[in-house]
Amino acid sequence: MRVVVVGAGIVGASVAWHLARAGVAVELLEAGAGPAQGVTARAFGWVGLGAQGPGDDPELFALRLRAVAEHARWRRTLGERYPVSGQGALVWRSSEAETRALIDWHRARGSQVEARGRSGIVALEPGLREVPELAAWFPQDVASEPPALARALLADAPGVVLRSGARVVALEEGAAVLTDGARVAGDAVVLANGAAAVELLPGLDVSLSPAVLIEGRAETGGSGRILCGPEFEARVGPDGRVVLAEWLPPEGEAALPGLARAAEGALSRALGAGVVLQPPRVGERPVTGDGWPMVGPLPGHPGLVLAVAHPGVILSPFLGRLAVAAVLGGTSDPEMEKFRPRCRIII
Ligand SMILES: Cc1cc2nc3c(=O)[nH]c(=O)nc-3n(C[C@H](O)[C@H](O)[C@H](O)COP(=O)(O)OP(=O)(O)OC[C@H]3O[C@@H](n4cnc5c(N)ncnc54)[C@H](O)[C@@H]3O)c2cc1C
């Protein structure tokens, strides 16, 4: 069997990896110069549950819980090739009461979470100078490096032929058509090109949701753990490398310099050390209408399977397994299968 996968971001890399391990020959078509050229290159890399909390959909939370367990499987398989920049996430809200509510919400849903007071927080992140009274500590959350993870998956997937600079401009039954008109045919085509999926399938209920990644350096090194408070979501590596994620303000890209200055100030105060940030980079996240992943066969298009979702880094192993199940027919995992009906494709 031979399958064509479109897009070598974290989702396409996962699909290709799962297919290769099932013994399928894969041709992976990537428009860019190599893997992870799209929003994966701008992802913060938080793999875990600590970003969730009161108000979030409990069923989507259960899906993420399942996906995070799949990452643990990847870590066992890839060992040190699974790129981890920091282990664990410290999360705090505007008030102690809100942080307490966050911890209770997670405990009720089976997350691994601990309540940490000031000394417990400093023990984990000694460089922090503005220390909250209370934080939720998620020891199993991970700061990953998404582009490196995509590359590690592909390096571990013999049988996958990556064709860079291969932009797909149309889909036909059992084939993808490239810019020069060449048809790349397979027993199935899996569309995993993220936000660009709507270009090939107009009407797909996927919208582009911009978010901002800012990298830079701090004068002092940190633990690499995720620090998520009301003013920033950041991590500072032992070498002082800073990675920050922000929402794009309603004013759009014109607001980016101000956003970077505010983030620089907030992080400098929190660390009691100088921080210099590079110009922010915006990435378009592929957000589905109902928040559920779109993964499975596309009705009315024989041989075409879709794998599009956000947050794609967290969900990538889940998407990979369900896309492969759609190609090969079912998984033997009832835990995973129970989510399948919600992962429908709306076009
Ligand atoms: C600031 C920021 C922070 C984020 N933080 C997190 C986080 O902490 N955790 C998390 O899970 N998610 C996070 N995300 C979201 C995450 O980045 C995305 O959900 C995920 O990377 C989507 O991966 P993908 O493979 O579907 O898409 P992409 O990475 O966009 O991959 C699609 C690939 O397809 C290629 N392509 C496009 N069109 C074509 C075509 N026609 N033919 C061939 N190839 C094509 C592109 O070049 C690209 O390489 C964040 C996003 C941003 C912007």
The ligand as a MOL file (V3000), in Angstrom:
LIG
                    3D

  0  0  0     0  0            999 V3000
M  V30 BEGIN CTAB
M  V30 COUNTS 53 58 0 0 0
M  V30 BEGIN ATOM
M  V30 1 C 2.1690 31.3250 19.1090 0
M  V30 2 C 1.6390 29.9330 18.9860 0
M  V30 3 C 1.7500 29.0720 20.0590 0
M  V30 4 C 1.2510 27.7700 19.9550 0
M  V30 5 N 1.4320 26.9410 21.0110 0
M  V30 6 C 0.9860 25.6660 20.9380 0
M  V30 7 C 1.2200 24.7790 22.0160 0
M  V30 8 O 1.8560 25.1400 23.0070 0
M  V30 9 N 0.7260 23.5040 21.9150 0
M  V30 10 C 0.0140 23.0990 20.8100 0
M  V30 11 O -0.4050 21.9530 20.7660 0
M  V30 12 N -0.2020 23.9360 19.7790 0
M  V30 13 C 0.2600 25.2000 19.8100 0
M  V30 14 N 0.0700 26.0430 18.7580 0
M  V30 15 C -0.7100 25.5610 17.6200 0
M  V30 16 C 0.1270 24.6640 16.7300 0
M  V30 17 O 1.2260 25.3890 16.2470 0
M  V30 18 C -0.7140 24.1420 15.5740 0
M  V30 19 O -1.9730 23.6570 16.0180 0
M  V30 20 C 0.0260 22.9990 14.8480 0
M  V30 21 O 1.3720 23.3540 14.6240 0
M  V30 22 C -0.6590 22.6710 13.5530 0
M  V30 23 O 0.1800 21.7690 12.8700 0
M  V30 24 P -0.1410 21.3030 11.3780 0
M  V30 25 O 0.8340 20.2520 11.0500 0
M  V30 26 O -1.6000 20.9770 11.2730 0
M  V30 27 O 0.0420 22.6300 10.5120 0
M  V30 28 P 1.3670 23.3040 9.9110 0
M  V30 29 O 2.4510 23.3500 10.8820 0
M  V30 30 O 0.9340 24.6000 9.3270 0
M  V30 31 O 1.8150 22.3020 8.7820 0
M  V30 32 C 1.2390 22.2960 7.5180 0
M  V30 33 C 2.3580 22.0630 6.5120 0
M  V30 34 O 1.7560 21.9270 5.2500 0
M  V30 35 C 2.5030 22.6610 4.3030 0
M  V30 36 N 1.5670 23.0170 3.2390 0
M  V30 37 C 0.5920 23.9530 3.2690 0
M  V30 38 N -0.0950 23.9460 2.1230 0
M  V30 39 C 0.4630 22.9980 1.3390 0
M  V30 40 C 0.1820 22.5370 0.0260 0
M  V30 41 N -0.8170 23.0450 -0.6900 0
M  V30 42 N 0.9520 21.5410 -0.4720 0
M  V30 43 C 1.9740 21.0010 0.2660 0
M  V30 44 N 2.2690 21.4140 1.5030 0
M  V30 45 C 1.5220 22.3960 2.0460 0
M  V30 46 C 3.0560 23.8520 5.0630 0
M  V30 47 O 4.2180 24.3720 4.4490 0
M  V30 48 C 3.3260 23.2350 6.4220 0
M  V30 49 O 4.6570 22.7760 6.5600 0
M  V30 50 C 0.5820 27.3290 18.7880 0
M  V30 51 C 0.4950 28.1940 17.6950 0
M  V30 52 C 1.0220 29.4910 17.7870 0
M  V30 53 C 0.9490 30.3860 16.6060 0
M  V30 END ATOM
M  V30 BEGIN BOND
M  V30 1 1 1 2
M  V30 2 1 2 3
M  V30 3 2 2 52
M  V30 4 2 3 4
M  V30 5 1 4 5
M  V30 6 1 4 50
M  V30 7 2 5 6
M  V30 8 1 6 7
M  V30 9 1 6 13
M  V30 10 2 7 8
M  V30 11 1 7 9
M  V30 12 1 9 10
M  V30 13 2 10 11
M  V30 14 1 10 12
M  V30 15 2 12 13
M  V30 16 1 13 14
M  V30 17 1 14 15
M  V30 18 1 14 50
M  V30 19 1 15 16
M  V30 20 1 16 17
M  V30 21 1 16 18
M  V30 22 1 18 19
M  V30 23 1 18 20
M  V30 24 1 20 21
M  V30 25 1 20 22
M  V30 26 1 22 23
M  V30 27 1 23 24
M  V30 28 2 24 25
M  V30 29 1 24 26
M  V30 30 1 24 27
M  V30 31 1 27 28
M  V30 32 2 28 29
M  V30 33 1 28 30
M  V30 34 1 28 31
M  V30 35 1 31 32
M  V30 36 1 32 33
M  V30 37 1 33 34
M  V30 38 1 33 48
M  V30 39 1 34 35
M  V30 40 1 35 36
M  V30 41 1 35 46
M  V30 42 1 36 37
M  V30 43 1 36 45
M  V30 44 2 37 38
M  V30 45 1 38 39
M  V30 46 1 39 40
M  V30 47 2 39 45
M  V30 48 1 40 41
M  V30 49 2 40 42
M  V30 50 1 42 43
M  V30 51 2 43 44
M  V30 52 1 44 45
M  V30 53 1 46 47
M  V30 54 1 46 48
M  V30 55 1 48 49
M  V30 56 2 50 51
M  V30 57 1 51 52
M  V30 58 1 52 53
M  V30 END BOND
M  V30 END CTAB
M  END
